[in-house]
Amino acid sequence: MAGNAGDRTVVVSAPGKVLLAGGYIVLDRKHTGLVFGLSARIHVLAQEIHTSAGVHLSEIVVQSPQFLNATWRYGYHLVENGGGIKATQLQSGTPVDPNPFVETTLNYVLTYIAQVDKSRPSHGFKPASLLVLADNDYYSKPKQSHDAERPSSSSSAGDPPLAPTTSEKPNIPDPSPTTVPSAAPPTEKPPRPRFRHFGTTLRDANKTGLGSSAAIVTSLTAALLAHYLPPALFDLGTPNGRRVLHNLAQAAHCSAQGKIGSGFDVASAVYGSCLYRRFSPALLGKLPNPGEAGFAAALAALVDDDGRRWDCEIQKDSVGLPGGVAIRMCDVDCGTQTVGMVKKVHEWRDGNPEAAATAYEGLQARVDELAAVLREHKVGEIGGVMGPVREIMRKLGRDSGVPIEPESQEAMLDALERVEGVLGSVVPGAGGYDAAAVVMKDDAETEKRVRAFLKEWSKGHEIQVRLMKVRGETEGVRMEDVGEFKLWVR
């Protein structure tokens, strides 16, 4: 097997997701969900930290420079009895909140790399910097002036910088844009930054429900694999590379969130839009935890499985989108506790098996019908299929006592569907108050009408609803051109 030729500088991105139809039933292996990838992506730049002669570091630094106090430093060590590699957060200066998704991903990925790359010295990893950059639509727009939206190296002391100062992180240059031409007219609106600073900590940021945790785990996993492993052992451009990434990211993500969920979000982050059937939960239930005896060998065997144990189904050929039609997302400024909603629906399902079976089978039929209508470009039938999806979800919500499509959302979507060019709408995924998905004609006039409607609706109902720039797309994880991120590369 080829020797270690890793430690490359790489950039990997993974998309967000929208579960257009199949909320709740996607948690049951009997059923499938229709999930679309989104144009909003999480990017991870992985690069080696170069040190001075005679200076040795055993450290991996993960930084999210769009947020305050978001630099995590980790040491790592080999655990005896095949327990794998354990990462330990290092504190220096201002205390930093733990990030379980990042730390768990490091535990899983470093363990897998050490297990499969026999040319690597025992638990030997050169120090690395991992920079996480999220497209702006993953988080609600900060309630600040435009100065905070477009930080620069000349920002005043009161404005949050887009990257840490040199004294805080000497190995990462300040990539903040400084290129507004001085000759530009004073009335010209400055360009929107590609990666906005949100002016808050990650813990206090308002997510827009696009699947940030799955996209972060997937892109971080892929970046670590591509950085540390030679192409002979990991190549994202091959089916085997994507399979390894999918299996490893699923294991890490489920562990980080307590093994709750179907995995459709990670599957979409890896493969893009698809009809998805979940894997059997017992698959991961048998895996030891990081640090426990036998974890390393068990993880590698599970990740490298060629499909005999992984029984999920990812049907990309069953999903399509007609030309001239777009899936767009609306951000509603109100949060939803999805885990609590899922728990209540499951309690109702367990207590009412016949009614639940009828509801789930009815929704499955609509999922299949909507997938077919979109795939076969039957634009005129989209609304007629999405309407019944909403009806079934509303009834499921009433029966279980869960606000899957709350009255406020129902009223807004009913009115929105009367806007010219809107073909259909749903409250995606598990439902709630914080998001809406709109299938609409992909033209400037329709977008203008939708934005005007949401602006008036927000004023009249004292909430904030906005049409995000993100849209549905079919592509999953991908390698990016490092040159496009040259301001971030040492």
Number of C-alpha atoms within 10 A of each C-alpha: 8 11 13 17 15 18 20 16 19 23 28 26 28 34 36 34 32 27 28 25 30 27 24 23 22 27 23 16 17 12 20 27 28 26 30 32 30 27 20 26 29 28 28 31 26 29 24 20 17 15 11 6 6 5 7 11 13 13 20 24 19 22 23 22 24 24 23 21 17 20 20 23 19 19 15 20 14 18 18 12 12 18 20 31 26 20 25 17 18 15 12 9 6 7 10 17 15 12 15 13 19 20 20 21 25 24 22 27 25 24 27 24 23 23 20 16 18 13 12 18 10 11 16 13 19 15 19 22 21 27 21 21 20 24 18 22 23 22 19 18 20 16 10 10 9 12 15 20 22 24 22 21 14 11 16 11 7 8 17 23 28 28 24 24 13 11 7 11 14 10 15 20 15 19 18 22 15 12 7 10 8 7 6 10 8 8 6 7 9 13 8 11 15 12 18 25 27 26 21 16 15 18 13 10 16 17 20 22 24 25 24 23 19 29 31 29 27 33 30 31 25 33 26 27 27 25 24 27 23 18 17 13 20 21 18 21 12 9 10 15 19 20 20 22 27 22 21 24 30 26 25 26 28 20 21 19 13 9 16 14 17 24 25 30 29 30 33 34 34 30 24 26 32 26 27 27 25 23 20 16 17 8 13 19 12 9 17 16 18 22 20 15 16 17 22 29 17 17 25 21 13 19 21 17 14 12 13 6 12 16 13 17 16 19 15 16 10 17 21 19 22 14 11 11 19 20 22 22 28 20 24 20 17 15 14 15 12 13 11 10 21 20 12 15 21 15 12 18 19 11 11 13 11 11 13 20 13 11 17 24 14 14 27 23 13 21 24 18 16 24 24 17 21 19 16 14 17 13 18 10 15 21 18 13 18 21 16 14 24 23 14 16 26 21 15 24 21 14 15 19 13 22 19 28 26 16 12 11 21 16 11 17 20 14 13 21 19 11 14 14 19 21 23 23 25 26 30 25 24 25 27 23 20 20 24 27 23 24 23 25 21 17 12 9 12 16 18 10 16 21 17 14 17 19 16 12 18 16 11 9 11 9 13 14 24 23 20 17 12 21 21 25 20 19 18 25 28 20 18 15 11 16 11 10 14 10 14 17 19 12
